[in-house]
Each structure stands twice: as structure tokens, then as C-alpha cells.
Amino acid sequence: MLVDRSHVNPSVTLECARGGVQGASWRIGFRAKVWKPGRRAHAFLPATFKPFRAYSDASSIRVVPLSSTSTDTITSPFESGVKQDGGDDGPLPLTLENVEMVLDEMRPYLMSDGGNVVVSEIDGPVVKLELQGACGSCPSSTMTMKMGLERRLKEKIPEISEVIQAMPEGPALSTENIDQVLEGVRPFLMVAGGSISVKEISGLGGLQPLVLLHMEGNNQSLFSVRMEITQRILRNFMVPGLRVEWTDQVS
């Protein structure tokens, strides 16, 4: 028995057993995903059929008889030619349940790159989200938050005025703490005849705070470690929008 859901995005198919989910497979763009029982069932396969409407990427649900004894993941062929009209049912009220529902649409994209997103807090019309895993330390996390998650949430829940990236507690962004990170690379720089220091920290509390570093020395190998130094600082402080620049790059 095939339950047609042609009013939503045809890029994904889900399969479940009536009364008990057996498995599912879905496709996001060119990336194929597989789900098996016991793996975050609540995130992708609600217990009743009605909430499937919330997962706007689901094009069909194939009902498998409970008499089936196979425990393998059930796969569905990609069904082409299904009409796509977005499947939107109008704006949603701002509730934690609805925010989670919209985020469930986008979590597969984040999880495919080793990340995830959780709701940290809803403060009036402001939603605070925490990017986890690879997404949290990615230099493009601000773009992911603003152009991806925030835009989709505002489309579905117009009451939201802003989506802010919440960060886990970490060390304060200060000259002393940055120097502690730089101590890990200073021995290599000294061997290469160079040195490094913090020139300036600016924009704290803004959208794009800046750490300006100064490196001395002419050995070509000194320039090859700049990316590593930048990544160490970004991973250590986890400040949204943080930029690391060098004095010889500033006009």
C-alpha cells in the first residue's frame, strides 16, 4: 500500500511499517541517507502519519505489512515525476515544537557534514541555536546560521525576529588566552627564525570580532603555518563570526 504525498518535495522517500517503523531511506539532493530502527527515530519518523507533513522533504510513505520479518533497511526507488509545490500549510506559531519541526527539515544537511543543531533558548521572538560537531567550529558557521537556518525558520515562523548562534562556554577572547594558544606553535617558529604576537583584538560583542596577529621572520615555512594557527584559535574560542588576520595583510 502506497500513501501518496505528492504535495510535498519529491526528493525524499520514507518507508515505515504500520504500527511500527522498520526502516527508512531518503535522498537529499545527491546525498543518500539510510535510517534504521533505534537511530534517532523521533527526529525523522514521527509516530503518526499527520506529523509527516512537518517533514516537508518527504514525498511518499510506503506502508509495509507487519508480517514482514526482514530487519534490513527498507529502500525505496526514487520516484520521478511527482508534482512539487512546496507543501507549505501557511505560517506556524512560534513554539519550541514548531522550531524543532522546521529544524528537522535541515538536520540531514548538517549531519551529512558531521554536524547538528539544537535549540538553546527561545527568548521572546529571538531563537538561539547551537551548532554542534563540525558545524560549530566551521569558519562558515555564521553563513550557515544566517543564510540557511535563520532564513528557513523565518519563512515558516514569521514571529521570529532573529536567530542567534549560541556558543558553549569557553575561554574569554583575550590577549592572555590567545597567547596560551600561540605557545603551542612558538617552538616551531623559533626554530624557523620567527616569532608571533597578538597585535590587536577588536569588535568584541559584535558580529565579526577580529584578532590581529603579527608575525616576524622571512623564512617561507613561517607562512605555511598561518592556516594552522588560525584554525587553532577558531577551535579554541568558538566565537561566532571570529576573524583572524595578519598585520601584513591589513592596508
Backbone as JSON, one array per atom type, in Angstrom:
{
  "sequence": "MLVDRSHVNPSVTLECARGGVQGASWRIGFRAKVWKPGRRAHAFLPATFKPFRAYSDASSIRVVPLSSTSTDTITSPFESGVKQDGGDDGPLPLTLENVEMVLDEMRPYLMSDGGNVVVSEIDGPVVKLELQGACGSCPSSTMTMKMGLERRLKEKIPEISEVIQAMPEGPALSTENIDQVLEGVRPFLMVAGGSISVKEISGLGGLQPLVLLHMEGNNQSLFSVRMEITQRILRNFMVPGLRVEWTDQVS",
  "N": [[0.85, -1.19, 0.0], [0.67, 2.12, -0.93], [1.03, 5.29, 0.29], [0.27, 8.25, -1.03], [2.1, 11.23, -1.17], [2.21, 13.52, -2.81], [2.1, 16.23, -2.68], [4.25, 17.34, -1.5], [7.85, 17.83, -1.32], [9.51, 15.96, -3.8], [12.03, 14.9, -3.54], [12.69, 13.15, -1.6], [12.11, 9.97, -0.13], [10.28, 8.01, 2.2], [9.98, 5.09, 4.22], [7.85, 3.06, 6.18], [6.55, 0.83, 8.7], [3.18, -0.01, 9.35], [2.15, 0.85, 12.5], [4.62, 0.28, 13.54], [7.86, 1.33, 13.0], [10.03, 0.11, 10.52], [12.22, 0.74, 8.96], [14.02, 3.17, 6.97], [14.73, 5.1, 4.04], [16.21, 7.91, 2.48], [16.65, 10.67, 0.21], [18.67, 13.45, -0.13], [19.12, 15.92, -2.22], [21.95, 15.04, -3.92], [22.82, 13.3, -2.08], [22.55, 10.3, -0.41], [20.73, 8.93, 2.28], [20.45, 6.71, 5.08], [18.3, 5.19, 7.37], [17.89, 3.31, 10.34], [15.99, 1.27, 12.64], [16.08, 2.46, 16.01], [17.88, 4.48, 15.66], [17.74, 7.62, 16.27], [14.92, 7.79, 15.81], [12.82, 9.47, 16.48], [13.49, 11.88, 15.39], [13.21, 11.83, 12.66], [11.07, 10.21, 11.87], [8.01, 10.57, 12.79], [5.54, 9.32, 15.17], [2.92, 9.16, 14.26], [0.99, 9.47, 11.22], [0.22, 12.08, 10.52], [2.15, 14.09, 11.46], [4.08, 13.76, 9.47], [3.74, 15.64, 7.58], [5.12, 17.78, 8.53], [7.72, 17.2, 7.93], [8.94, 18.39, 5.35], [10.34, 17.42, 3.21], [9.51, 14.93, 2.56], [8.22, 12.74, 0.23], [6.69, 10.47, -0.11], [5.1, 7.74, 1.63], [5.69, 4.47, 2.27], [3.76, 1.82, 3.22], [4.5, -1.02, 5.04], [3.6, -4.4, 5.51], [3.17, -5.74, 8.8], [3.81, -8.36, 9.05], [6.08, -8.81, 7.74], [9.32, -10.07, 8.04], [11.83, -9.18, 7.67], [14.75, -7.52, 8.72], [16.38, -5.76, 7.54], [17.37, -2.58, 6.21], [14.77, -0.84, 4.68], [14.47, -0.02, 1.37], [13.62, 2.52, -0.96], [12.81, 3.1, -4.33], [13.75, 5.99, -6.14], [11.21, 8.12, -6.87], [10.24, 9.56, -9.77], [8.77, 12.41, -11.41], [6.88, 13.32, -9.64], [4.61, 15.7, -8.55], [5.62, 18.92, -7.5], [5.02, 21.35, -5.13], [5.86, 22.65, -2.93], [4.45, 22.24, -0.48], [3.68, 23.8, 1.72], [1.76, 24.82, 4.52], [1.01, 27.28, 5.32], [1.86, 30.01, 7.66], [3.46, 29.24, 10.81], [2.88, 29.18, 14.39], [5.08, 30.57, 16.9], [6.63, 28.27, 18.6], [8.41, 25.92, 20.69], [8.11, 23.32, 19.74], [7.39, 23.74, 17.04], [9.66, 25.05, 16.07], [11.59, 23.03, 16.36], [10.48, 21.25, 14.56], [10.8, 22.52, 12.07], [13.59, 22.67, 12.02], [14.18, 19.98, 11.81], [13.84, 19.52, 9.13], [16.18, 20.47, 8.07], [18.29, 19.28, 9.39], [19.37, 16.83, 8.27], [21.13, 17.81, 6.26], [23.12, 19.13, 7.76], [24.03, 17.0, 9.35], [25.12, 15.33, 7.45], [27.53, 16.48, 7.02], [28.85, 16.05, 9.34], [27.81, 17.5, 11.48], [25.35, 19.18, 13.62], [22.33, 20.66, 14.97], [20.94, 22.32, 17.77], [18.27, 23.57, 19.8], [18.91, 26.22, 21.84], [17.7, 28.25, 23.35], [14.61, 30.04, 23.55], [13.82, 33.27, 23.44], [11.45, 35.38, 23.79], [10.79, 36.81, 20.66], [13.2, 35.94, 19.71], [15.32, 33.39, 18.66], [17.65, 31.12, 19.86], [20.24, 29.2, 18.7], [22.39, 26.36, 18.83], [25.15, 25.32, 17.1], [26.52, 22.16, 16.52], [29.24, 19.74, 16.69], [31.1, 19.36, 13.67], [30.02, 21.59, 12.47], [29.99, 23.57, 14.41], [32.62, 24.53, 14.72], [33.24, 25.35, 12.22], [34.48, 27.71, 9.87], [32.54, 28.89, 8.32], [30.26, 29.02, 9.82], [28.67, 31.18, 10.58], [27.52, 31.94, 8.15], [26.08, 29.61, 7.63], [24.22, 29.76, 9.71], [22.85, 32.25, 9.3], [22.12, 32.42, 6.52], [21.04, 29.95, 6.02], [19.68, 28.39, 8.27], [18.36, 30.49, 9.73], [16.95, 31.86, 7.7], [15.15, 29.91, 6.72], [13.69, 29.31, 9.05], [12.44, 31.78, 9.56], [10.86, 31.99, 7.3], [8.97, 29.97, 7.72], [8.05, 30.5, 10.29], [6.94, 33.38, 10.94], [6.88, 35.02, 13.21], [9.37, 35.02, 14.36], [12.02, 37.14, 15.03], [14.77, 37.22, 15.0], [17.56, 35.02, 14.64], [19.97, 33.66, 16.63], [23.32, 32.59, 17.08], [24.16, 30.46, 19.56], [26.81, 29.8, 21.75], [28.82, 27.22, 23.25], [30.12, 27.39, 26.6], [33.31, 28.81, 26.86], [36.85, 29.69, 26.91], [37.59, 33.16, 27.61], [37.91, 35.62, 25.05], [40.85, 36.92, 24.93], [44.01, 38.71, 25.12], [45.83, 37.32, 26.74], [44.77, 34.69, 26.81], [44.82, 34.02, 24.11], [47.54, 34.07, 23.7], [48.26, 31.79, 25.1], [47.36, 29.81, 23.37], [49.03, 30.33, 21.21], [51.46, 29.59, 22.25], [51.78, 26.95, 21.68], [52.73, 26.82, 19.08], [54.95, 28.39, 18.99], [57.56, 27.21, 19.54], [58.2, 25.92, 17.06], [58.21, 28.15, 15.37], [60.37, 29.59, 16.41], [62.55, 27.93, 15.8], [62.5, 28.23, 13.08], [63.3, 30.78, 12.89], [61.52, 32.82, 13.52], [58.81, 34.76, 15.03], [55.78, 35.35, 16.92], [52.99, 37.43, 17.76], [50.23, 38.92, 19.55], [48.6, 41.5, 18.07], [46.29, 43.08, 18.13], [42.93, 43.09, 19.43], [39.67, 43.36, 18.45], [36.24, 44.53, 18.1], [34.75, 42.99, 19.91], [31.83, 41.4, 21.02], [30.46, 42.15, 18.8], [29.27, 41.4, 15.41], [31.38, 40.33, 13.92], [34.05, 39.78, 15.41], [37.57, 40.58, 15.67], [40.82, 39.21, 15.54], [44.0, 40.33, 15.44], [47.09, 39.4, 14.28], [50.67, 39.48, 14.55], [53.46, 38.53, 12.75], [56.9, 37.85, 12.71], [59.85, 37.45, 10.72], [61.43, 35.92, 7.87], [61.5, 33.46, 6.74], [60.18, 31.14, 4.46], [58.71, 28.98, 5.35], [57.39, 29.89, 7.57], [55.07, 31.14, 6.72], [53.55, 29.05, 5.94], [52.36, 27.97, 8.17], [50.33, 29.56, 8.96], [47.6, 29.05, 8.42], [47.13, 26.87, 10.1], [47.53, 28.05, 12.61], [45.44, 29.89, 12.62], [43.2, 28.13, 12.56], [43.53, 26.83, 15.02], [43.02, 28.88, 16.85], [40.34, 29.52, 16.22], [39.07, 27.08, 16.84], [39.55, 26.92, 19.56], [38.31, 29.12, 20.81], [35.72, 29.42, 19.76], [34.01, 31.54, 18.94], [31.28, 33.18, 17.52], [31.49, 34.22, 14.14], [34.16, 35.0, 14.33], [37.18, 36.44, 13.21], [40.49, 35.96, 12.0], [43.31, 37.74, 11.32], [46.28, 39.09, 9.68], [49.02, 41.33, 10.26], [50.49, 42.1, 7.99], [48.66, 41.83, 6.03], [46.83, 43.76, 6.28], [45.81, 46.83, 5.09]],
  "CA": [[0.0, 0.0, 0.0], [1.47, 3.33, -1.04], [0.32, 6.51, 0.65], [0.84, 9.28, -1.88], [2.29, 12.55, -0.58], [2.75, 14.26, -3.95], [2.03, 17.68, -2.47], [5.49, 17.81, -0.9], [9.08, 17.69, -2.1], [9.71, 14.58, -4.24], [13.42, 14.49, -3.49], [12.9, 12.24, -0.48], [11.08, 8.96, 0.13], [10.38, 7.37, 3.51], [9.19, 3.87, 4.34], [7.64, 2.65, 7.56], [5.55, -0.21, 8.9], [2.03, 0.46, 10.12], [2.22, 0.46, 13.9], [6.0, 0.16, 14.0], [8.78, 1.65, 11.92], [11.02, -0.92, 10.24], [13.42, 1.35, 8.41], [13.72, 4.22, 6.01], [15.83, 5.66, 3.26], [15.79, 9.15, 1.85], [17.68, 11.29, -0.62], [18.74, 14.9, -0.05], [19.95, 16.29, -3.36], [22.7, 13.91, -4.44], [23.3, 12.52, -0.95], [21.59, 9.29, 0.04], [20.8, 8.68, 3.71], [19.77, 5.48, 5.5], [17.91, 5.17, 8.78], [17.47, 2.0, 10.86], [15.37, 1.37, 13.96], [16.98, 2.73, 17.11], [18.77, 5.61, 15.37], [17.03, 8.9, 16.24], [13.65, 7.61, 15.13], [11.93, 10.59, 16.73], [13.89, 13.06, 14.63], [12.88, 11.74, 11.25], [9.85, 9.46, 11.61], [7.05, 10.72, 13.89], [4.78, 8.1, 15.44], [1.68, 9.16, 13.49], [1.17, 9.93, 9.84], [-0.01, 13.51, 10.37], [3.37, 14.9, 11.55], [4.95, 13.69, 8.3], [3.58, 16.89, 6.86], [6.15, 18.68, 9.02], [8.98, 16.88, 7.26], [8.5, 18.82, 4.03], [11.09, 16.76, 2.15], [9.02, 13.57, 2.37], [7.3, 12.7, -0.89], [5.78, 9.33, -0.03], [5.27, 6.81, 2.74], [5.29, 3.12, 1.85], [3.36, 1.03, 4.39], [4.94, -2.41, 4.91], [2.87, -5.26, 6.45], [3.92, -6.12, 9.99], [4.21, -9.76, 8.94], [7.41, -8.86, 7.15], [10.3, -10.43, 9.07], [13.14, -8.65, 7.31], [15.25, -6.46, 9.58], [17.25, -4.9, 6.77], [16.82, -1.28, 5.88], [13.89, -0.87, 3.53], [14.86, 1.02, 0.42], [12.59, 2.91, -1.91], [13.34, 3.71, -5.54], [13.41, 7.4, -6.28], [10.05, 8.25, -7.74], [10.29, 10.79, -10.56], [7.51, 12.87, -11.94], [5.93, 13.71, -8.6], [4.38, 17.14, -8.58], [6.22, 19.63, -6.37], [4.5, 22.69, -4.95], [6.37, 23.2, -1.68], [3.83, 21.58, 0.66], [3.52, 24.68, 2.85], [0.39, 24.97, 5.0], [0.89, 28.6, 5.91], [2.78, 30.3, 8.77], [3.31, 28.5, 12.06], [3.15, 29.97, 15.59], [6.41, 30.38, 17.47], [6.7, 27.36, 19.74], [9.58, 25.05, 20.62], [7.77, 22.18, 18.89], [7.44, 24.13, 15.63], [11.06, 25.32, 15.73], [12.22, 21.73, 16.18], [9.93, 20.65, 13.35], [11.47, 23.14, 10.92], [14.99, 22.27, 12.05], [14.27, 18.59, 11.35], [13.96, 19.54, 7.68], [17.54, 20.85, 7.67], [19.3, 18.5, 10.1], [20.13, 15.9, 7.41], [22.21, 18.51, 5.58], [24.18, 19.34, 8.73], [24.55, 15.71, 9.79], [25.93, 14.75, 6.38], [28.86, 17.08, 7.13], [29.37, 15.81, 10.68], [27.33, 18.48, 12.45], [23.95, 19.12, 14.03], [21.89, 21.91, 15.57], [19.98, 22.16, 18.86], [17.69, 24.82, 20.3], [19.48, 26.59, 23.14], [16.75, 29.07, 24.11], [13.69, 30.92, 22.83], [13.64, 34.45, 24.28], [10.52, 36.22, 23.04], [10.86, 36.5, 19.23], [14.58, 35.59, 19.37], [15.63, 31.97, 18.8], [19.08, 30.88, 19.99], [20.59, 27.85, 18.27], [23.79, 25.96, 19.0], [25.68, 24.4, 16.1], [27.36, 21.17, 17.17], [30.12, 18.95, 15.83], [31.92, 20.08, 12.69], [29.39, 22.87, 12.14], [30.3, 24.56, 15.43], [33.95, 25.1, 14.53], [33.42, 25.7, 10.82], [34.57, 29.16, 9.64], [31.33, 29.34, 7.64], [29.11, 28.78, 10.69], [27.79, 32.35, 10.52], [26.76, 31.83, 6.91], [25.12, 28.52, 7.83], [23.18, 30.22, 10.61], [22.07, 33.36, 8.77], [21.57, 32.17, 5.19], [20.36, 28.66, 5.97], [18.73, 28.11, 9.34], [17.52, 31.65, 10.05], [16.05, 32.18, 6.6], [14.07, 28.93, 6.66], [12.85, 29.47, 10.23], [11.61, 32.98, 9.39], [9.86, 31.7, 6.27], [7.91, 29.12, 8.27], [7.55, 31.07, 11.55], [7.19, 34.83, 10.78], [7.03, 35.69, 14.5], [10.79, 35.07, 14.72], [12.67, 38.38, 14.59], [16.21, 36.99, 14.82], [18.12, 33.74, 15.06], [21.31, 33.93, 17.14], [24.12, 31.41, 17.34], [24.62, 30.31, 20.94], [28.06, 29.05, 21.81], [29.13, 26.63, 24.55], [31.05, 28.17, 27.4], [34.72, 28.6, 26.54], [37.7, 30.75, 27.46], [37.35, 34.51, 27.11], [38.8, 36.05, 23.97], [41.74, 37.94, 25.48], [45.4, 38.57, 24.7], [46.47, 36.28, 27.55], [44.31, 33.37, 26.39], [45.33, 33.77, 22.76], [48.97, 33.76, 23.85], [48.37, 30.39, 25.51], [47.22, 29.01, 22.15], [50.22, 30.55, 20.38], [52.61, 28.9, 22.85], [51.91, 25.64, 21.05], [53.42, 26.91, 17.79], [56.15, 29.22, 19.1], [58.81, 26.46, 19.36], [58.46, 25.75, 15.63], [58.55, 29.45, 14.79], [61.72, 29.97, 16.85], [63.5, 27.14, 15.0], [62.49, 28.8, 11.73], [63.78, 32.15, 12.96], [60.4, 33.75, 13.55], [58.07, 34.97, 16.27], [54.39, 35.76, 16.7], [52.4, 38.14, 18.89], [48.89, 39.47, 19.34], [48.69, 42.94, 17.83], [45.05, 43.79, 18.5], [41.65, 42.39, 19.47], [38.64, 44.38, 18.28], [34.9, 44.07, 17.72], [34.16, 42.05, 20.86], [30.41, 41.63, 21.17], [29.88, 42.45, 17.5], [29.01, 40.27, 14.53], [32.63, 39.75, 13.42], [35.23, 40.2, 16.17], [38.82, 40.41, 14.93], [42.11, 39.02, 16.19], [45.07, 40.73, 14.51], [48.36, 38.82, 14.69], [51.88, 39.98, 13.89], [54.5, 37.52, 12.65], [58.19, 38.34, 12.23], [60.67, 36.42, 10.11], [61.31, 35.86, 6.42], [61.51, 32.07, 6.27], [58.94, 30.81, 3.77], [57.94, 28.0, 6.13], [56.57, 30.59, 8.55], [53.77, 31.45, 6.13], [52.78, 27.81, 5.76], [51.68, 27.6, 9.41], [49.3, 30.55, 9.28], [46.28, 28.42, 8.44], [47.06, 26.05, 11.31], [47.37, 28.96, 13.74], [44.07, 30.41, 12.53], [42.27, 27.08, 12.94], [43.66, 26.58, 16.46], [42.33, 29.96, 17.56], [38.9, 29.37, 16.0], [38.6, 25.91, 17.58], [39.7, 27.12, 21.0], [37.43, 30.15, 21.37], [34.35, 29.16, 19.31], [33.26, 32.8, 18.94], [30.61, 33.33, 16.22], [31.97, 35.25, 13.24], [35.52, 35.41, 14.65], [38.14, 36.51, 12.11], [41.91, 36.05, 12.35], [44.04, 38.37, 10.22], [47.71, 39.33, 9.92], [49.34, 42.75, 10.05], [50.97, 42.37, 6.63], [47.52, 41.74, 5.12], [45.97, 44.91, 6.54], [46.32, 48.03, 4.42]],
  "C": [[0.88, 1.23, 0.0], [0.61, 4.53, -0.71], [0.97, 7.66, -0.09], [0.95, 10.6, -1.11], [2.86, 13.47, -1.65], [2.72, 15.76, -3.76], [3.3, 18.21, -1.82], [6.67, 17.43, -1.75], [9.34, 16.25, -2.5], [11.13, 14.09, -4.11], [13.7, 13.48, -2.39], [11.78, 11.21, -0.43], [11.34, 8.33, 1.48], [9.54, 6.1, 3.5], [9.03, 3.51, 5.8], [6.6, 1.55, 7.6], [4.4, 0.35, 9.72], [2.13, -0.07, 11.55], [3.64, 0.3, 14.41], [6.96, 0.38, 12.86], [9.8, 0.54, 11.75], [12.31, -0.33, 9.7], [13.05, 2.4, 7.4], [14.96, 4.59, 5.23], [15.32, 6.94, 2.63], [16.95, 9.76, 1.09], [17.57, 12.8, -0.5], [19.68, 15.36, -1.16], [20.62, 15.06, -3.93], [23.2, 13.0, -3.32], [22.22, 11.56, -0.48], [21.81, 9.04, 1.53], [20.02, 7.42, 4.05], [19.49, 5.57, 6.99], [17.49, 3.76, 9.16], [16.85, 2.19, 12.23], [16.4, 1.57, 15.06], [17.9, 3.9, 16.87], [17.93, 6.86, 15.18], [15.7, 8.81, 15.49], [12.76, 8.84, 15.29], [12.25, 11.79, 15.86], [13.39, 13.03, 13.21], [11.53, 11.08, 10.98], [8.9, 9.58, 12.8], [6.16, 9.49, 14.01], [3.49, 8.02, 14.64], [1.93, 9.73, 12.12], [1.07, 11.45, 9.72], [1.26, 14.35, 10.47], [4.31, 14.76, 10.35], [4.86, 14.96, 7.47], [4.65, 17.89, 7.27], [7.48, 18.44, 8.34], [8.77, 17.14, 5.78], [9.27, 18.19, 2.89], [10.57, 15.35, 1.87], [7.98, 13.52, 1.27], [6.33, 11.54, -0.79], [6.1, 8.48, 1.19], [4.82, 5.44, 2.25], [5.0, 2.29, 3.1], [3.69, -0.43, 4.14], [4.18, -3.26, 5.91], [3.75, -5.68, 7.62], [4.39, -7.57, 9.93], [5.59, -9.9, 8.33], [8.43, -9.1, 8.24], [11.67, -9.86, 8.78], [13.52, -7.53, 8.25], [16.18, -5.53, 8.84], [16.57, -3.57, 6.52], [15.97, -1.37, 4.62], [14.26, 0.27, 2.61], [13.73, 1.28, -0.54], [13.25, 3.47, -3.15], [12.91, 5.16, -5.59], [12.3, 7.53, -7.3], [10.1, 9.59, -8.44], [8.88, 11.17, -10.98], [6.48, 13.22, -10.91], [5.82, 15.22, -8.58], [4.94, 17.78, -7.33], [5.62, 21.02, -6.28], [4.86, 23.27, -3.6], [5.76, 22.59, -0.43], [3.66, 22.45, 1.88], [2.05, 24.81, 3.23], [0.19, 26.32, 5.65], [1.83, 28.79, 7.08], [2.43, 29.51, 10.02], [3.52, 29.43, 13.25], [4.52, 29.64, 16.15], [6.31, 29.55, 18.74], [7.95, 26.5, 19.58], [9.32, 23.88, 19.69], [7.88, 22.54, 17.41], [8.86, 24.45, 15.18], [11.79, 24.01, 15.48], [11.76, 21.07, 14.88], [10.6, 21.21, 12.1], [12.94, 22.74, 10.86], [15.17, 20.83, 11.57], [14.38, 18.51, 9.84], [15.42, 19.71, 7.26], [18.63, 20.02, 8.35], [20.04, 17.5, 9.21], [21.29, 16.56, 6.68], [23.4, 18.7, 6.52], [24.83, 18.03, 9.14], [25.41, 15.05, 8.72], [27.35, 15.3, 6.39], [29.43, 16.95, 8.54], [28.91, 16.8, 11.73], [25.88, 18.26, 12.83], [23.59, 20.48, 14.61], [20.87, 21.59, 16.65], [19.48, 23.54, 19.27], [18.24, 25.09, 21.68], [18.46, 27.33, 23.99], [15.84, 29.8, 23.14], [13.35, 32.07, 23.77], [12.76, 35.44, 23.53], [10.55, 35.83, 21.57], [12.25, 36.07, 18.77], [14.82, 34.11, 19.66], [17.14, 31.8, 18.84], [19.36, 29.42, 19.68], [22.06, 27.6, 18.51], [24.16, 24.96, 17.91], [26.65, 23.46, 16.78], [28.23, 20.44, 16.16], [30.93, 19.83, 14.9], [31.34, 21.44, 12.37], [29.77, 23.95, 13.15], [31.62, 25.25, 15.22], [34.22, 25.51, 13.09], [33.51, 27.21, 10.65], [33.32, 29.73, 8.99], [30.09, 29.18, 8.51], [28.15, 29.96, 10.69], [26.93, 32.33, 9.28], [25.7, 30.74, 7.02], [23.94, 28.99, 8.66], [22.26, 31.24, 9.94], [21.38, 33.02, 7.46], [20.79, 30.86, 5.1], [19.28, 28.54, 7.02], [17.8, 29.29, 9.61], [16.51, 31.93, 8.95], [14.87, 31.21, 6.55], [13.13, 29.06, 7.85], [11.92, 30.67, 10.09], [10.54, 32.77, 8.33], [8.68, 30.95, 6.86], [7.26, 29.73, 9.51], [7.83, 32.58, 11.53], [7.35, 35.58, 12.09], [8.49, 35.84, 14.91], [11.41, 36.34, 14.16], [14.15, 38.17, 14.29], [16.58, 35.6, 15.31], [19.59, 33.97, 15.41], [22.03, 32.61, 17.38], [24.6, 31.42, 18.78], [25.85, 29.42, 20.96], [28.24, 28.43, 23.18], [30.15, 27.47, 25.28], [32.49, 27.8, 27.06], [35.55, 29.71, 27.14], [37.37, 32.1, 26.84], [38.36, 34.85, 26.02], [39.64, 37.22, 24.47], [43.15, 37.69, 24.98], [46.09, 37.43, 25.43], [46.06, 34.89, 27.07], [44.76, 33.02, 24.98], [46.81, 33.4, 22.82], [49.17, 32.3, 24.28], [48.24, 29.45, 24.31], [48.48, 29.12, 21.3], [51.45, 29.86, 20.94], [52.83, 27.54, 22.2], [52.65, 25.66, 19.73], [54.72, 27.71, 17.88], [57.46, 28.42, 18.99], [59.17, 26.25, 17.89], [58.89, 27.06, 15.0], [59.96, 29.88, 15.17], [62.78, 29.21, 16.06], [63.62, 27.72, 13.6], [62.92, 30.26, 11.73], [62.68, 33.18, 13.0], [59.79, 33.88, 14.93], [56.66, 35.44, 15.94], [53.86, 36.43, 17.94], [51.01, 38.63, 18.51], [49.0, 40.98, 19.22], [47.46, 43.67, 18.35], [43.88, 42.81, 18.55], [40.57, 43.46, 19.41], [37.3, 43.73, 17.94], [34.27, 43.08, 18.67], [32.69, 42.4, 21.09], [29.7, 41.95, 19.88], [29.66, 41.19, 16.68], [30.28, 39.57, 14.08], [33.82, 40.29, 14.21], [36.51, 39.82, 15.43], [40.0, 40.21, 15.86], [43.18, 39.33, 15.16], [46.41, 40.24, 15.06], [49.51, 39.42, 13.9], [52.95, 38.89, 13.92], [55.76, 38.14, 12.07], [59.01, 37.17, 11.71], [60.4, 36.32, 8.62], [61.31, 34.44, 5.86], [60.15, 31.71, 5.67], [58.07, 29.84, 4.57], [57.06, 28.66, 7.18], [55.16, 30.85, 8.01], [52.9, 30.2, 6.0], [52.0, 27.41, 7.01], [50.55, 28.57, 9.77], [47.91, 29.92, 9.36], [46.09, 27.58, 9.7], [46.84, 26.92, 12.54], [45.94, 29.5, 13.78], [43.06, 29.38, 13.01], [42.34, 26.78, 14.44], [42.91, 27.64, 17.27], [40.81, 29.82, 17.43], [38.34, 28.2, 16.8], [38.59, 26.16, 19.08], [38.64, 28.06, 21.57], [35.97, 30.02, 20.91], [33.48, 30.41, 19.38], [32.6, 32.97, 17.58], [31.2, 34.48, 15.41], [33.41, 35.69, 13.46], [36.42, 35.36, 13.41], [39.56, 36.61, 12.67], [42.65, 36.6, 11.14], [45.46, 38.68, 10.67], [48.06, 40.75, 9.53], [49.81, 43.05, 8.63], [49.86, 42.24, 5.59], [46.59, 42.93, 5.27], [46.58, 46.15, 5.93], [46.21, 49.24, 5.34]]
}
